[in-house]
Each structure stands twice: as C-alpha cells, then as structure tokens.
Amino acid sequence: MDFLNTLIDLRPVVDLGVRTMGLYKFEGKMPKIHPGAYVSPRASLIGDIEIGDGTSVWEFAVVRADMNKIRIGKNTSIQDNCTVHCTFLNPTIIGDLVTAGHNSVIHACEIGNQVVVGIGAIVLTGVKVGDGSVIGAGAVVTENTQIPPNSLVLGIPGKVIKEVPPDMHESFKTDAELYVELGKRHKRESDRSKPTK
Ligand SMILES: CC(C)(COP(=O)(O)OP(=O)(O)OC[C@H]1O[C@@H](n2cnc3c(N)ncnc32)[C@H](O)[C@@H]1OP(=O)(O)O)[C@@H](O)C(=O)NCCC(=O)NCCS
C-alpha cells in the first residue's frame, strides 16, 4: 500500500517531466521565462527566476531560486546537469551570450556577458566574472574571487593564466550562437510533440 501511495504521489511530477516544462512556484514566485527561450521539459526551475530571449536550459539542469533571485540574460545556454543556486546574501546574475557548460556549478555569484563556464567548472559564492572571460573545464573559482574581463582561468584553485585570445573569443561566441539556434530547434520539436486533446 505504501508503495502504491508513493507511486500516486509521484504521478504529477512524472506528468510535469514528460509533458510540460519543470517550472515550480516557490512562496508565490513562479519562474518567468521569455517566450523566445527554450527550457527542456527535463530541467527544473524553481522560484524567483527570470530568463531572457534566446536562452536555453538543457536536460536535468537545476536552477533553484529559493533563497534569493536568479537572473539569466539573453542568448545564454545553461547546459545539461548544470546547477545554478543562490544564497540569502548573494543572488545569482548571469549575463547575455553566456555558455554554462555541462555539469558546471554556478553558485551565488555574478557572471558577465559572453563568459564561458567550462564543462564541470565550479564558480563559488561571491565570485564576479568579468565580461568575455573563459573558466576552463574543471576549474574551481574560489569564494569572492574577482575575475577581470577577458581572463582565461584554469585549475584548482582557478588562476588567471592569460587574456582570452581573440580567436578563442570568436570561437566561443560562435558556439554560443549555435546554442541559440539549437534551443529554437528543440523548442519547435517539443511544441510539435505536445499531446493534442
Ligand atoms: C582552456 C581551453 C579553452 C583551452 O585553452 P588553450 O589556451 O587553447 O589551451 P591548450 O589546449 O593550448 O592548452 C594549454 C595548456 O593548458 C592546459 N589546459 C587546457 N585546458 C585546461 C583545463 N581546462 N584545465 C587545466 N589545464 C588545461 C593544457 O594541458 C596545456 O598545458 P601545457 O602548456 O602544460 O601543455 C579548453 O581546454 C577548455 O577548458 N575549454 C572549455 C570548453 C567547454 O567546457 N565548453 C563549454 C561546453 S560546450
């Protein structure tokens, strides 16, 4: 019987996961998603969140704004399994044309425009990452670090190695723009596969 009750309890969650976006109200605040953004039905977005035009949030990403607000700009991608959270003291603000790579963690910090947070990188509380910077795959940017614009940051703890060269900058910009297009294609696909009455 307990098992049956558990299944019944899970049913709305399963429905949400399969058919609609995983958007959840928290204490009266519902995520606000621009109509031009794409949010995977398998992502979870909770609470005081605003997401701009052209932004995409991918499979099993979690954006949880229960302690503070989270703002994500335009044409940004929050890729698969990425975690975005905040603290009571620090909101999380992510700019435009940002790439938050697969499995990255963005925690109670500010990420400027056209930044890349590499695959599996962790950006900790109180960090400010300047526009155009690249946080390399697997780097850990420790609490309250200020990263100047156009910095390439590698390692644990993350250190500024050099300025981002113009060709790397261009290549990551192209990747970010590809994600805007990819998001639109997925949005069309998920609109097509919505159940009809
Ligand atoms: C940092 C990065 C951009 C490469 O920069 P690069 O200047 O072209 O670096 P190179 O590949 O020429 O390597 C230069 C040195 O840095 C090291 N290096 C490269 N990436 C590194 C990383 N993520 N962490 C630590 N060291 C790294 C290389 O081993 C090399 O070391 P060496 O000089 O001792 O041989 C790339 O490795 C990276 O991390 N990209 C992130 C991609 C990503 O996650 N995109 C988002 C999702 S799609």
The ligand as an ORCA input file, in Angstrom:
! r2SCAN-3c Opt
* xyz 0 1
  C      41.063     26.147    -21.619
  C      40.669     25.716    -23.009
  C      39.723     26.761    -23.599
  C      41.886     25.544    -23.897
  O      42.679     26.722    -23.896
  P      44.030     26.802    -24.764
  O      44.736     28.064    -24.426
  O      43.684     26.528    -26.203
  O      44.795     25.641    -24.125
  P      45.632     24.464    -24.807
  O      44.672     23.360    -25.172
  O      46.543     25.019    -25.861
  O      46.482     24.046    -23.563
  C      47.378     24.965    -22.947
  C      47.784     24.369    -21.615
  O      46.678     24.434    -20.714
  C      46.331     23.111    -20.262
  N      44.881     23.072    -20.181
  C      43.978     23.183    -21.180
  N      42.742     23.156    -20.686
  C      42.858     23.031    -19.342
  C      41.908     22.948    -18.304
  N      40.603     23.000    -18.556
  N      42.374     22.859    -17.058
  C      43.708     22.806    -16.776
  N      44.648     22.877    -17.746
  C      44.225     22.974    -19.018
  C      46.889     22.179    -21.318
  O      47.120     20.907    -20.767
  C      48.159     22.900    -21.696
  O      49.134     22.688    -20.700
  P      50.726     22.693    -21.065
  O      51.008     24.084    -21.608
  O      51.368     22.418    -19.755
  O      50.884     21.627    -22.106
  C      39.982     24.340    -23.003
  O      40.877     23.325    -22.580
  C      38.763     24.307    -22.125
  O      38.809     24.083    -20.915
  N      37.610     24.559    -22.780
  C      36.333     24.542    -22.162
  C      35.310     24.038    -23.195
  C      33.972     23.940    -22.582
  O      33.826     23.442    -21.490
  N      32.943     24.491    -23.280
  C      31.602     24.594    -22.776
  C      30.686     23.477    -23.068
  S      30.407     23.073    -24.750
*
